[in-house]
Amino acid sequence: MTEYGYHDRVYAIVRQIPKGRVSTYGAIADYLALGSARMVGWALHQSILPDAIPAHRVVNRLGELSGRNAFPSPTFMQEMLENEGVEIQQDKVVHFETLFWHPKNIEHPM
């Protein structure tokens, strides 16, 4: 495994989430053996380049847009997902189970 800083490892995984799909803080934390979903959320909250790091594609384990308040507006996360074809109702991904992407699907693991 290449030596990356914690944030860099999280960002590398998040960049691989395909458009129109979502992953969870917990799935990323488990894949990277980092311990805590909250730590993934913290790393994403620290990202300052939303275009380079599609943090809007990371939701909680129930498919809820729990990180929406970390974006420029409370609706930004929903708008970004909807622009990718993801349906959102009441701050939750519709068909979450179908749209869920797990990092284990990466062809070239870190």
C-alpha positions in Angstrom: 0.0 0.0 0.0 1.3 3.4 -0.9 1.9 5.7 2.0 -0.7 8.4 2.1 -1.8 10.8 4.7 -5.2 10.1 6.3 -7.0 12.8 4.4 -5.4 11.8 1.1 -6.5 8.2 1.5 -10.1 9.2 2.1 -10.0 11.6 -0.9 -8.5 9.0 -3.2 -11.4 6.7 -2.4 -14.1 9.4 -2.7 -12.7 10.4 -6.1 -13.5 6.9 -7.4 -17.2 6.9 -6.5 -18.9 7.0 -9.9 -21.3 9.8 -10.8 -24.8 8.8 -10.0 -23.7 6.5 -7.2 -23.2 7.0 -3.4 -21.1 5.5 -0.7 -21.1 5.8 3.1 -18.7 7.2 5.6 -18.7 3.8 7.3 -17.9 1.8 4.1 -15.0 4.1 3.4 -13.7 3.9 7.0 -14.0 0.1 7.0 -12.2 -0.2 3.6 -9.3 1.9 4.7 -9.2 0.3 8.2 -9.4 3.8 9.7 -11.7 3.0 12.5 -14.4 5.6 12.5 -17.0 6.9 10.0 -16.9 10.2 11.9 -13.2 10.5 10.9 -14.1 10.1 7.2 -16.7 12.8 7.7 -14.2 15.0 9.4 -11.7 14.5 6.5 -14.3 15.4 3.9 -15.4 18.4 5.9 -11.8 19.6 5.6 -11.7 19.3 1.8 -11.6 22.7 0.3 -11.9 21.7 -3.4 -15.4 20.3 -3.9 -14.9 19.9 -7.6 -11.8 17.7 -7.1 -13.4 15.7 -4.2 -17.0 14.7 -4.8 -17.9 14.7 -1.1 -21.5 15.1 -2.0 -21.5 11.4 -3.0 -20.9 10.3 0.6 -24.0 9.8 2.8 -24.7 8.1 6.1 -25.5 4.4 6.5 -29.2 5.0 6.0 -28.7 7.0 2.8 -29.4 10.3 4.5 -27.6 13.5 3.5 -26.2 14.0 6.9 -23.3 16.1 5.7 -25.4 18.6 3.9 -24.7 21.4 6.3 -21.0 21.3 5.5 -21.6 22.5 2.0 -22.0 26.2 0.8 -25.8 25.9 1.3 -28.0 23.2 2.9 -29.4 22.2 -0.5 -26.0 22.1 -2.3 -25.5 18.3 -1.7 -28.9 17.5 -2.9 -28.6 19.6 -6.0 -25.2 18.0 -6.9 -26.7 14.5 -6.5 -29.8 15.4 -8.5 -27.6 16.8 -11.3 -26.1 13.3 -11.4 -29.5 11.6 -11.6 -29.8 10.6 -8.0 -33.3 11.1 -6.6 -33.6 12.7 -3.2 -36.7 12.8 -1.0 -36.7 14.3 2.5 -32.9 14.6 2.6 -32.5 10.9 1.8 -31.3 9.0 -1.3 -34.2 7.2 -3.0 -33.2 3.6 -4.0 -30.1 3.9 -1.7 -29.5 0.1 -1.8 -29.3 0.1 -5.6 -27.1 3.2 -5.8 -24.7 2.2 -3.0 -21.1 1.8 -4.2 -18.6 0.0 -2.0 -14.9 0.8 -2.1 -14.2 -2.9 -2.5 -15.3 -2.4 -6.1 -12.1 -0.5 -6.8 -10.1 -2.2 -9.5 -6.7 -1.0 -8.3 -6.7 -0.9 -4.5 -4.5 1.6 -2.7 
